């Protein structure tokens, strides 16, 4: 399966309702995911213009397997599904 790309990372950030902030002098923007007012996850989104740059760090930072992260980007997995996964793992 293909690696996660910048496009996938942006779709995941949008789906999770992440607050994406630029960081001066850094290679990544930071996506912050909140639930009930608490920061529950964060991940970097590379700023480079190359759309094929890897974002394979995202699954671990969202407490997911690679396939689950791809499903989050491609739509079969919703924010509610992701929250349920975190709850099952005792992370919420």
N, C-alpha and C positions, 0 to 999 in steps of 0.2 A: 504494500500500500504506500501511497505517496506520503511524504513528510507533511507536517503542518506548515502552511505558508503564512505570509503576512496577511493575505486575504482571509484565511481561516481565523487568524488571531483577531482581526477586526470584527469578524462576524460573531465570534465567541464573546468578545467584549460587549458588543451591542446586545446580544441575546441575554447576557447576564446582568445587563444594566450597569456595567462598570463605568466608573468615572475615570477617564483617560487623561493623564496629565503629562505634559512635556517636561523634561528635565534638562536644563541648560548644560551643555557639555557632555551629555551622556548619549550612548548609542541606542538606547531604548526609551520609549515612552513607557509609563507605568499605568497599568489598568488595575484599579482598586474595586473590589467587589464587596458590597455591604449587604447585610441582612439584619433587619430589625435594629438598624443604627450601629451595628458592629462590623468592623472590617473582618471578613472571613477568608478572603483569598486575595492574592495579587499576582500579576504576571507581567513580564516585559513584552513590549511589541517593538521589534526592530524598526528603526527609522529609515533604513536604506531604501532606495528606490527600486531595488531588485525585488520583484515579487516572489522569487523562488528562494529567498533566504529562509533558512530553517527556523522553526519555532517549536522544536521538539522538547523544549523545557516546559511547555505549557501543561501537558498532562500531569506531571508530578506536582506542579504548583496549584493545580485545581483538584488534586487528590483523585485523579482518574487514570484509567488505562488509556493507551494511545487510541484504541478504537472508540472508546467512549468520548474522547475529546473530538475526534473526527465527527462523530454523531452529533455532538453539540454544535459544531460548525455547520454541518449539513442539514440539520433540522430534526432528525428523529428523536433527539434528546432535548428536552426543554429545561428552562431554569428550574421549574418545580421538580423535574426528574433529577437534576443535579443536586438540588437541596436534599432530596430524599436519599440519594447516595451518601451525601455527607452525614446525614442523620443516622443512617445505617452503620456508618463507620465511627459514630460517636464524636463527630467533629463539629456538631452544632450545639 
